[in-house]
Amino acid sequence: MESDSLPVLSLWEAIGRTISGYMLVVDRAHKICFVNRVEEGYAIGDAIGRSIHDFSIPETAEVFRTILADVFANGEVRSLETNGTLLSGKRACYAVHLGPIIVAGRIEAVLICASDILPLRVSEESLRHEQRVLHQLLEIQERERQLISYEIHDGLSQYLAGAILHLQALEHARQKSIAASNLAEAIRLLQTAVTESRRLISGLRPSSLDELGIVAAIESLIDEFRKTMPNIVFTSNLQGNRLLPQLETAIFRIVQESLTNVRKHAAAQAASVALEEIIHPDGTAGLRITVQDDGIGFNPSEVSQERFGLEGIRQRSIVFGGQLQIQSGPHGGTKIDIILPLVPADLDPTAGSSRTTIGGTAGSQFAG
């Protein structure tokens, strides 16, 4: 059968039955003269002949009326996300596209195509909620780490240091003897305890992160890792400006976890860490974190959920709205690449959305 012999009406009906969204035609009086489907429990006749604006809600009615009038006046295709009601009166959320139907050079009606985006909205809100919860949990964890580091520094470390001073004074006042030897050993053990307490403080909350910023903190971190992994290269193009404290903490922990994984699992000869400020096509700033090694590699899809290091990296990326890529394979080394927003909005990287909606929440302006 030739394509130009297909009955137009049959083709139109077939399209209306098979598309997943809604199709409506409204005339110049804004009356519904065609709809391909309606809400379960209702008949198409319940919508035909009614004004499309019967299904508007006050918050968005005027905007939708203006857009519909503009399509009739100018013949342009328009799109929006908007709110409305169904035949039952329930609120609905839809992405709507409007286009003119032209007969003999005159716009006689407007075709409205709409897709239900309520499941997407629910999913997005659920994701934002999970991000907010994770963000709060990480902040709580960091505060607890900081408090513990203060307790060690102000309490245990001070007591140990004071004990060493007293023992050293006693050692100088006594003759060399077996007792003096025992005293020297006690001093050595206390000095070791002080060193260990300082190591714990640095691990819980590195002072360089608070005092000097993320670049200096990572340099100090890598110096510590070089004691067991000498061949680590660190590069950064950050200009030394301080970032948001939450973001600096997340970056530090991501690098720390990544290098810990390299040391524990990769059997690598060399590794590299890079911090790179980047500009996205939309003009917003981002930060790329890259940690790479030449180790034995692994299959990312087979990583156990008990590998908390990788899961921690993934969750920190999610919390800050980042993008995470892990490239690895047997004997091929591993590359962890993360892009984070350089400045999360309002200190909460999960807040807001880049998509513009009408009336605050997406929805529908038509009979469903």
C-alpha positions as CSV (number, residue, x, y, z in Angstrom):
1,M,0.0,0.0,0.0
2,E,1.3,3.4,-0.9
3,S,1.9,5.7,2.0
4,D,-0.2,8.5,0.5
5,S,-3.2,6.2,0.4
6,L,-3.3,5.6,4.1
7,P,-6.6,6.9,5.6
8,V,-5.6,10.0,7.6
9,L,-8.3,9.3,10.2
10,S,-7.2,5.7,10.7
11,L,-3.6,6.8,11.1
12,W,-4.6,9.5,13.6
13,E,-6.6,7.0,15.7
14,A,-3.7,4.5,15.6
15,I,-1.3,7.1,16.9
16,G,-3.8,8.1,19.6
17,R,-4.1,4.5,20.8
18,T,-0.5,3.5,20.7
19,I,1.4,6.5,22.2
20,S,2.0,6.3,25.9
21,G,1.1,9.9,26.6
22,Y,-2.1,12.0,26.2
23,M,-3.2,13.8,23.0
24,L,-5.9,16.5,23.1
25,V,-7.2,18.9,20.4
26,V,-8.7,22.1,21.6
27,D,-10.6,24.5,19.2
28,R,-10.3,28.3,19.1
29,A,-12.8,28.6,21.9
30,H,-10.4,26.4,24.0
31,K,-12.9,23.6,24.0
32,I,-11.7,20.0,24.0
33,C,-12.8,18.3,20.7
34,F,-10.6,15.3,20.9
35,V,-8.8,13.3,23.5
36,N,-7.2,9.9,23.0
37,R,-7.7,8.6,26.6
38,V,-9.0,9.7,30.0
39,E,-8.7,8.7,33.6
40,E,-9.8,5.1,34.5
41,G,-13.5,5.0,35.5
42,Y,-14.4,7.9,33.1
43,A,-15.5,8.0,29.5
44,I,-14.0,10.2,26.7
45,G,-17.4,11.9,26.4
46,D,-16.9,13.2,30.0
47,A,-14.1,15.5,28.6
48,I,-15.3,16.3,25.1
49,G,-16.8,19.7,24.8
50,R,-15.4,21.0,28.1
51,S,-13.0,23.9,28.4
52,I,-9.4,22.9,28.8
53,H,-9.3,25.5,31.5
54,D,-11.7,23.5,33.6
55,F,-8.7,21.4,34.5
56,S,-6.4,24.2,35.4
57,I,-5.5,25.1,39.0
58,P,-5.3,28.7,40.2
59,E,-1.5,28.8,40.6
60,T,-0.9,28.1,36.9
61,A,-4.1,28.8,35.1
62,E,-3.2,32.3,33.8
63,V,0.2,31.1,32.5
64,F,-1.3,28.2,30.6
65,R,-4.0,30.4,29.2
66,T,-1.4,32.9,27.9
67,I,0.7,30.2,26.3
68,L,-2.3,28.6,24.6
69,A,-3.4,32.0,23.3
70,D,0.1,32.6,22.0
71,V,0.1,29.3,20.0
72,F,-3.2,30.3,18.4
73,A,-1.9,33.8,17.6
74,N,1.7,33.0,16.4
75,G,1.6,29.4,15.4
76,E,4.7,28.5,17.5
77,V,5.2,25.2,19.3
78,R,5.4,25.8,23.0
79,S,6.4,23.6,25.9
80,L,6.1,23.7,29.7
81,E,5.8,21.6,32.9
82,T,2.7,22.5,34.8
83,N,0.1,21.5,37.3
84,G,-3.6,20.6,36.7
85,T,-6.4,18.3,37.7
86,L,-7.8,15.1,36.3
87,L,-11.5,14.5,35.7
88,S,-11.7,13.1,39.2
89,G,-10.2,16.3,40.6
90,K,-6.9,14.8,41.6
91,R,-3.8,16.8,41.0
92,A,-1.5,15.6,38.2
93,C,2.0,16.4,36.9
94,Y,2.8,16.5,33.2
95,A,5.2,17.8,30.6
96,V,3.1,19.5,28.0
97,H,3.8,20.4,24.3
98,L,1.4,22.6,22.3
99,G,1.4,23.0,18.5
100,P,-0.9,24.6,16.0
101,I,-3.2,22.7,13.7
102,I,-3.4,24.7,10.5
103,V,-6.3,24.3,8.0
104,A,-6.3,26.4,4.7
105,G,-3.7,28.7,6.1
106,R,-5.6,29.4,9.4
107,I,-4.9,28.0,12.9
108,E,-8.1,26.2,13.6
109,A,-7.0,24.2,16.7
110,V,-4.1,23.3,18.9
111,L,-2.7,19.9,19.5
112,I,-1.7,19.2,23.1
113,C,0.7,16.3,23.8
114,A,1.5,15.5,27.4
115,S,3.6,12.9,29.3
116,D,3.0,12.0,32.9
117,I,6.1,13.0,34.9
118,L,4.7,12.3,38.3
119,P,6.8,9.1,38.7
120,L,9.9,11.0,37.7
121,R,9.1,13.8,40.1
122,V,8.5,11.3,42.9
123,S,11.8,9.6,42.0
124,E,13.7,12.9,41.9
125,E,12.3,13.9,45.3
126,S,13.2,10.6,46.8
127,L,16.8,11.0,45.4
128,R,17.0,14.5,46.8
129,H,15.8,13.2,50.2
130,E,18.4,10.5,50.2
131,Q,21.1,13.0,49.3
132,R,20.0,15.3,52.1
133,V,20.0,12.4,54.6
134,L,23.5,11.2,53.5
135,H,24.8,14.8,53.6
136,Q,23.5,15.2,57.2
137,L,25.0,11.8,58.2
138,L,28.4,12.8,56.7
139,E,28.3,16.1,58.5
140,I,27.5,14.3,61.8
141,Q,30.3,11.9,61.2
142,E,32.8,14.7,60.6
143,R,31.7,16.6,63.7
144,E,32.1,13.5,65.7
145,R,35.6,12.9,64.3
146,Q,36.5,16.5,65.1
147,L,35.2,16.2,68.7
148,I,37.2,13.0,69.2
149,S,40.3,14.6,67.8
150,Y,39.9,17.5,70.2
151,E,39.4,15.1,73.1
152,I,42.6,13.3,72.2
153,H,44.6,16.5,71.7
154,D,43.3,18.3,74.8
155,G,43.1,15.3,77.1
156,L,45.1,12.2,76.4
157,S,48.0,13.9,74.5
158,Q,48.4,16.6,77.2
159,Y,48.5,14.0,80.0
160,L,51.0,11.9,78.2
161,A,53.2,14.8,77.4
162,G,53.1,16.0,81.1
163,A,54.0,12.5,82.3
164,I,57.0,12.4,79.9
165,L,58.3,15.7,81.3
166,H,58.1,14.5,84.9
167,L,59.8,11.2,84.1
168,Q,62.5,12.9,82.1
169,A,63.2,15.2,85.1
170,L,63.3,12.2,87.4
171,E,65.7,10.4,85.0
172,H,68.2,13.2,85.1
173,A,68.0,13.3,88.9
174,R,68.9,9.6,89.4
175,Q,72.0,7.6,89.0
176,K,72.2,5.2,86.1
177,S,70.9,1.9,87.3
178,I,68.4,-0.9,86.4
179,A,65.7,1.4,87.7
180,A,66.9,4.2,85.4
181,S,66.8,1.7,82.5
182,N,63.2,0.9,83.3
183,L,62.5,4.6,83.6
184,A,63.9,5.2,80.1
185,E,61.7,2.4,78.7
186,A,58.7,4.0,80.3
187,I,59.6,7.4,78.7
188,R,60.0,5.7,75.3
189,L,56.6,4.0,75.6
190,L,55.0,7.3,76.6
191,Q,56.7,9.1,73.7
192,T,55.3,6.4,71.3
193,A,51.9,6.9,72.8
194,V,52.1,10.7,72.1
195,T,53.2,10.0,68.5
196,E,50.3,7.5,68.1
197,S,47.8,10.0,69.5
198,R,49.0,12.6,67.1
199,R,48.6,10.1,64.2
200,L,45.0,9.5,65.4
201,I,44.2,13.2,65.5
202,S,45.5,13.6,62.0
203,G,43.4,10.7,60.8
204,L,40.3,11.9,62.5
205,R,40.5,15.5,61.4
206,P,43.7,16.8,59.8
207,S,44.6,20.2,61.2
208,S,46.1,21.2,57.8
209,L,42.6,21.0,56.3
210,D,41.3,23.6,58.7
211,E,44.4,25.7,58.8
212,L,45.7,25.7,55.2
213,G,43.0,24.3,52.9
214,I,42.5,21.3,50.7
215,V,45.7,21.4,48.6
216,A,48.0,21.6,51.6
217,A,46.0,18.9,53.4
218,I,46.3,16.5,50.5
219,E,50.0,17.2,50.1
220,S,50.4,16.3,53.8
221,L,48.3,13.2,53.3
222,I,50.4,12.0,50.4
223,D,53.6,12.6,52.3
224,E,52.3,10.2,54.9
225,F,51.4,7.6,52.2
226,R,54.8,8.0,50.6
227,K,56.3,6.3,53.7
228,T,55.0,3.0,52.3
229,M,54.3,4.0,48.7
230,P,57.2,6.3,47.6
231,N,56.1,6.8,44.0
232,I,53.0,9.0,44.3
233,V,52.7,12.1,42.1
234,F,50.3,15.0,43.1
235,T,49.3,17.8,40.8
236,S,46.7,20.6,41.2
237,N,45.7,23.7,39.3
238,L,43.6,25.1,42.2
239,Q,44.6,28.7,42.9
240,G,44.7,28.4,46.7
241,N,41.2,29.8,47.3
242,R,39.4,28.1,50.2
243,L,36.4,26.0,49.3
244,L,33.4,25.3,51.3
245,P,34.4,23.3,54.4
246,Q,32.0,20.5,53.6
247,L,33.4,20.2,50.1
248,E,37.0,20.3,51.3
249,T,36.3,17.5,53.7
250,A,34.6,15.4,51.0
251,I,37.6,15.9,48.7
252,F,40.0,15.0,51.4
253,R,38.1,11.8,52.4
254,I,37.8,10.7,48.7
255,V,41.5,11.0,48.1
256,Q,42.3,9.4,51.5
257,E,40.0,6.4,50.8
258,S,41.3,6.1,47.2
259,L,44.9,5.9,48.3
260,T,44.1,3.5,51.1
261,N,42.5,1.2,48.6
262,V,45.6,1.5,46.4
263,R,47.8,0.6,49.3
264,K,45.7,-2.3,50.6
265,H,44.5,-3.9,47.3
266,A,46.3,-2.7,44.2
267,A,49.9,-4.0,44.7
268,A,50.8,-0.9,42.7
269,Q,54.3,0.5,41.9
270,A,53.1,4.0,41.3
271,A,50.1,6.2,41.7
272,S,49.0,9.7,40.9
273,V,46.5,12.2,42.4
274,A,45.2,15.2,40.5
275,L,42.9,18.1,41.4
276,E,41.7,20.1,38.4
277,E,39.3,23.0,38.3
278,I,37.2,22.7,35.2
279,I,34.5,24.8,33.5
280,H,31.3,23.0,32.3
281,P,29.7,24.0,28.9
282,D,27.0,25.9,30.8
283,G,29.7,28.1,32.5
284,T,29.5,26.6,36.0
285,A,32.7,25.5,37.7
286,G,33.5,22.0,38.7
287,L,36.4,20.1,40.3
288,R,37.8,16.9,38.9
289,I,39.5,14.5,41.2
290,T,41.5,11.7,39.6
291,V,43.4,9.0,41.4
292,Q,45.2,6.4,39.3
293,D,47.5,3.5,39.9
294,D,49.3,0.8,37.9
295,G,48.3,-2.0,40.1
296,I,46.5,-5.4,39.5
297,G,43.1,-3.8,38.9
298,F,39.7,-5.4,39.6
299,N,36.2,-5.8,38.1
300,P,34.1,-2.9,39.4
301,S,30.9,-4.9,38.9
302,E,32.1,-7.6,41.2
303,V,33.1,-5.5,44.2
304,S,31.6,-6.7,47.4
305,Q,29.3,-4.3,49.3
306,E,31.6,-4.9,52.2
307,R,34.2,-2.8,50.5
308,F,33.3,0.3,52.5
309,G,36.1,2.3,50.9
310,L,34.7,2.4,47.4
311,E,31.1,2.7,48.8
312,G,32.2,5.7,50.9
313,I,33.7,7.3,47.8
314,R,30.5,6.7,45.9
315,Q,28.2,8.0,48.6
316,R,30.3,11.2,49.0
317,S,30.1,11.8,45.3
318,I,26.3,11.3,45.4
319,V,25.8,13.7,48.3
320,F,27.6,16.5,46.5
321,G,25.8,15.9,43.2
322,G,29.0,14.5,41.6
323,Q,29.7,12.1,38.8
324,L,31.8,9.0,39.5
325,Q,33.6,6.8,37.0
326,I,35.7,3.8,37.9
327,Q,37.9,2.3,35.2
328,S,39.7,-0.9,36.0
329,G,40.3,-4.4,34.8
330,P,42.6,-7.4,35.7
331,H,46.2,-6.3,35.5
332,G,45.2,-3.0,33.9
333,G,45.4,-0.7,36.9
334,T,42.6,1.5,38.3
335,K,41.5,5.0,37.6
336,I,38.9,6.8,39.8
337,D,37.5,9.9,38.2
338,I,35.1,12.2,40.1
339,I,33.6,15.5,39.1
340,L,32.1,17.6,41.8
341,P,30.3,21.0,41.7
342,L,32.9,23.5,42.9
343,V,30.5,25.4,45.1
344,P,27.3,23.5,46.2
345,A,24.2,25.7,46.2
346,D,23.3,27.2,49.7
347,L,25.7,24.8,51.4
348,D,23.3,21.9,50.4
349,P,24.3,20.3,47.1
350,T,21.0,18.4,47.0
351,A,18.8,21.5,47.0
352,G,17.0,22.8,44.0
353,S,16.7,21.7,40.4
354,S,18.1,23.0,37.2
355,R,14.7,22.5,35.4
356,T,12.3,25.4,35.3
357,T,8.7,24.7,36.1
358,I,5.5,26.8,36.1
359,G,3.9,27.3,39.5
360,G,6.6,25.6,41.5
361,T,5.7,22.0,40.9
362,A,5.3,20.2,37.7
363,G,1.7,19.1,36.7
364,S,-1.0,18.9,34.2
365,Q,-3.5,21.4,32.6
366,F,-5.7,18.9,30.8
367,A,-8.2,16.1,31.3
368,G,-6.4,12.8,31.9
